[in-house]
Amino acid sequence: MAQTIINFKTNTKLKAQAKEVLDEMGLNFSIALNAYLRNLIIERKIEFKGKEIPNARLRKVIKDTDEEYKKGNLKFYTNIEDMRKSLGV
């Protein structure tokens, strides 16, 4: 199999942190990046995942809903038909 070299720029700290993680996993950059490229080809998409931290608006909705739940003001349904009837659908 013919091989080629890919050069790219990255932050020094990022590279060091990635190397630490890869070392812990017993991998190197070539293995990790080749796996990433293979997945890119198969999936035909790039996914960026981050911590799912709710924004201020969502935190307020969660808090308000929790308060309504504690007061017993939420309606629960055991089947979709009852929920649709309640919504007038």
Secondary structure, DSSP 8 states (H G I E B T S, - for coil): -----------HHHHHHHHHHHHHHT--HHHHHHHHHHHHHHH------------HHHHHHHHHHHHHHHHT-----SSHHHHHHHHT-
